[in-house]
Each structure stands twice: as structure tokens, then as C-alpha cells.
Amino acid sequence: MNEVLKAIRERRSVRVFSDAPVSGEELDAILDAALYAPSAMNTQASHVTAVRGLGRIAELTDALKEASRQPGFDRYRDYVGQETYTVNFLKAPLFLIVGADRTRSFCPREDGSMVMANILLAAHALGLGAVWINQLGPAADEPGFRKLLTSLGFPETHLIVGCAAVGRREGANPPAPPRIGGRFNVIS
Ligand SMILES: Cc1cc2nc3c(=O)[nH]c(=O)nc-3n(C[C@H](O)[C@H](O)[C@H](O)COP(=O)(O)O)c2cc1C
């Protein structure tokens, strides 16, 4: 099978990581893949903030939990304390925040999603594991959380499209969830 198609088939969401760090070369390769994602009208209006190390990431997840307690986050407040809330169990050494410029991009969410797809596939192709983390998006405009984002160099004009937790997989690659059929048709 073609290597790219094989990687698409075999990439899985990885949520259990070993303590081993992601190297600088691996991070560079992932960021390069992010840079080469397509964008509507070629605006290239996406941005990636790479946060390295468990200490920095813990700072981020603590701020997220705090943001989720603010008015307007009722939907998330219920999840914050639960063990299944991803940020509570994530121990990835690298966390990528993918943003897109809402003042410049024609389709910020679509542009950012293309970047996310490249990141997840690149991590897999490098023998790493990764998973999309969704919880930061809704908190991005909560003032306290935005302050932290700004201090990390995340641009003020950007919304958060998604985040990727990246690390070395502990254990086997998870099996692919069964595919639901009937989701395409072909007309000749
Ligand atoms: C838009 C989007 C948001 C997601 N958010 C989360 C998340 O917050 N936490 C998580 O553990 N997985 C998250 N995932 C991963 C999905 O749960 C996962 O892709 C799905 O279960 C299929 O598994 P696979 O990626 O191994 O094929 C998200 C995936 C997408 C595309």
C-alpha cells in the first residue's frame, strides 16, 4: 500500500504516553507539516503555539479548569471534575495549540482543521502518538485564559481551532474503531 495511504489508515488517537520527550527534530518536522497545510484562498492565516514539558502544560490545564468555572461555561463545568475529561489524565510532553486568524482567514475553522490533520498524520508518520484535544477552544476568549494564551505567544486575533497532545505512545497502537458504512456513494 502507498505509504501516505497506509499512514492515514493506521493513525489512531493516542492518549497514553511514556515519559520520553519529543525531540527538537521531531517537533520541527511536525511544524513543517503544519506549515504546508492548504488554506482557503491561500491566506496561510493559521498559527501553532508549541508548549513543551509537563510543567508548562499543567499550567495550561489548570488555567483551563479555572476558565471552565467562569459564567458561561456551564456545559463544561459538569465535565471539569470528571476523570474522563481529557485534560485530567493527559500526560503528553508536547501540546500544540492550533489557531486561525479570524480577521484574515476566509474559513478559520476549516483552515485550522487542515493544519490539525497534518499534525496528527505527521506525528504518526514519525512513530509518535497524538490526539486532538477540543476543550481549549471554547475557553479561548475567557479573559483569564486569553491572558495566559497571549503570554505564550498565541496571537490575539486568533481563535483556537483545536489542540494536539503529542508524545511517545505507551503500549500498542489502539485498534481502529469499526467503520460505519454507507457514507459515500458513486455516480457514473
Ligand atoms: C474535532 C475533534 C475533536 C476531538 N476532541 C477530542 C478530545 O477533546 N479528547 C479526546 O480524547 N479525543 C478527541 N478527539 C479524538 C476522537 O475521539 C477520535 O478521533 C475518535 O474517537 C476516532 O478514533 P481514532 O482517531 O483513533 O480514529 C477529537 C477528534 C476530533 C476530530
The ligand as a Tripos MOL2 file, in Angstrom:
@<TRIPOS>MOLECULE
LIG
   31    33     1     0     0
SMALL
NO_CHARGES

@<TRIPOS>ATOM
      1 C1        -12.9320   17.6620   16.1590 C.3       1 LIG1
      2 C2        -12.3910   16.5780   17.0610 C.ar      1 LIG1
      3 C3        -12.3630   16.7640   18.4300 C.ar      1 LIG1
      4 C4        -11.8420   15.7780   19.2770 C.ar      1 LIG1
      5 N1        -11.7280   16.0400   20.6150 N.ar      1 LIG1
      6 C5        -11.1700   15.1220   21.4270 C.ar      1 LIG1
      7 C6        -10.9630   15.4170   22.8140 C.ar      1 LIG1
      8 O1        -11.2260   16.5230   23.2850 O.2       1 LIG1
      9 N2        -10.4260   14.4530   23.5910 N.ar      1 LIG1
     10 C7        -10.0810   13.2200   23.0910 C.ar      1 LIG1
     11 O2         -9.5920   12.3920   23.8610 O.2       1 LIG1
     12 N3        -10.2350   12.9160   21.7700 N.ar      1 LIG1
     13 C8        -10.7750   13.8350   20.9420 C.ar      1 LIG1
     14 N4        -10.9050   13.5630   19.5870 N.ar      1 LIG1
     15 C9        -10.4730   12.2630   19.0450 C.3       1 LIG1
     16 C10       -11.6640   11.3600   18.6900 C.3       1 LIG1
     17 O3        -12.2690   10.8880   19.8610 O.3       1 LIG1
     18 C11       -11.1520   10.2020   17.7970 C.3       1 LIG1
     19 O4        -10.6540   10.7250   16.5990 O.3       1 LIG1
     20 C12       -12.2260    9.1760   17.5060 C.3       1 LIG1
     21 O5        -12.6380    8.5040   18.6720 O.3       1 LIG1
     22 C13       -11.7640    8.1310   16.4600 C.3       1 LIG1
     23 O6        -10.5920    7.4750   16.8920 O.3       1 LIG1
     24 P1         -9.2560    7.4960   16.0020 P.3       1 LIG1
     25 O7         -8.7500    8.9220   15.9550 O.co2     1 LIG1
     26 O8         -8.3060    6.5620   16.6870 O.co2     1 LIG1
     27 O9         -9.6040    7.0100   14.6150 O.co2     1 LIG1
     28 C14       -11.4080   14.5400   18.7250 C.ar      1 LIG1
     29 C15       -11.4360   14.3580   17.3290 C.ar      1 LIG1
     30 C16       -11.9000   15.3550   16.5070 C.ar      1 LIG1
     31 C17       -11.8780   15.1660   15.0040 C.3       1 LIG1
@<TRIPOS>BOND
     1     1     2 1
     2     2     3 ar
     3     2    30 ar
     4     3     4 ar
     5     4     5 ar
     6     4    28 ar
     7     5     6 ar
     8     6     7 ar
     9     6    13 1
    10     7     8 2
    11     7     9 ar
    12     9    10 ar
    13    10    11 2
    14    10    12 ar
    15    12    13 ar
    16    13    14 ar
    17    14    15 1
    18    14    28 ar
    19    15    16 1
    20    16    17 1
    21    16    18 1
    22    18    19 1
    23    18    20 1
    24    20    21 1
    25    20    22 1
    26    22    23 1
    27    23    24 1
    28    24    25 2
    29    24    26 1
    30    24    27 1
    31    28    29 ar
    32    29    30 ar
    33    30    31 1
@<TRIPOS>SUBSTRUCTURE
     1 LIG1         1 GROUP 0 **** ****
